[in-house]
Amino acid sequence: MVTLLINLFIKDKEDTDNPRVRQQYGMLCGLAGIILNILLFLGKFLAGLVSRSISITADAFNNLSDAGSSCVTLVGFKMAGAKPDVDHPFGHGRMEYITGLIISGAILIMAFELVKSSVDKILHPGPVEFSMLTIWILLVSILVKIYMAFYNYKIGKKLDSAAMRATATDSLSDTCATTVVLAGMLVGKFTGLMIDGWCGVLVGLFIFYAGICAARETLNPLLGQPPEESFVCEIEKIVLAHEEICGIHDLLVHDYGPGRRMISLHAEVPAEGNILKLHDVVDNAEMELRENLNCAAVIHMDPVVTRDEYILELKDTIEALIKEIDSVITIHDFRVVIGETHTNLIFDVVVPYEFSISDDSLIEQIQVQVKNKIGNNYFVVIQVDKAYLK
């Protein structure tokens, strides 16, 4: 059904980096979610009244909250598709993440209320009426939620949307919850055990776990997370395709919402080259990043010596002795300043977060190694950077 609606109402459906297309996907899925969840609420609420089951009634209101979450998704994608303005020059794409966070909050609140009412049912148990109508309603609900999880996950993956994936996770948790409710009713019918309240607690824990997972996925891009390795590889492939560029470092990816990313990096170019020609090469690389990855790009040129054998030999020596300290350490921006009394070796060192050696201790170890292996008149001037990328 959703695929048919996409084909009918979304033009340029494959251009998922286009904010307008993303907006249409989100609003269509949000509308479908509202309709399906309201229908499920009505069916389960009827089943809960007929069977006098707290777990079925709670599951019904869980679906009603899902309808509210779908409303949030619809509004969120509508706002995320708004064009950049004076107050928000990078657009409103992060509204997708905020939407996912609101949905996660609704999931957690519903889980708490469900566990609370289920505990009351455990303390004050009552019989659950068995009926085939209730069984059929629950079975249909499971199938519908599986379908909703499928299309939300599929479209969430297509759009790379945390909000859509959060909705898919919610639908999957609802499937598990309704399955537990159904199993509890069948157990009560054939064994006489009143486990309705315990089933409600189990359902609540399922939903709580789903909410935590969804919140984590939407919080990470809001707080700032490393870009995906595949995206970094695409950047490196485009930039290093220009043979004049020797290497890149200090790559930063600023995420202002799906399809609204900004890239900044340093490109190493031969210090002996023509500055105007190299500037043109860097401009071309920036343009290719914008066209191929649909993002703003800023590249800073770093001149590096590529023909002086003395400097290249010093760089190789420094890299080797640093690898002796720890193989994960890398260096860049290597320069040599030769003075009358001493020589300064200037470079940046990149270490991972939570590195076991402090910055000051690492610089001291490198200085000792340099004096032992190169000479007492060589001094290091080091900037310690953290590995921004995984």
Secondary structure, DSSP 8 states (H G I E B T S, - for coil): -HHHHHHHH-TTTT-TTSHHHHHHHHHHHHHHHHHHHHHHHHHHHHHHHHHT-HHHHHHHHHHHHHHHHHHHHHHHHHHHTS---SS-TT-STTHHHHHHHHHHHHHHHHHHHHHHHHHHHHHS-------HHHHHHHHHHHHHHHHHHHHHHHHHHHHT-HHHHHHHHHHHHHHHHHHHHHHHHHHHHHH----HHHHHHHHHHHHHHHHHHHHHHHHHHHH-----HHHHHHHHHHHHTSTT--EEEEEEEEESSTT-EEEEEEEEEETTS-HHHHHHHHHHHHHHHHHHH-SEEEEEEEEE--S-HHHHHHHHHHHHHHHHH-TT-EEEEEEEEE-SS-EEEEEEEEE-TT-SS-HHHHHHHHHHHHHHHT-TTEEEEEEEEE----
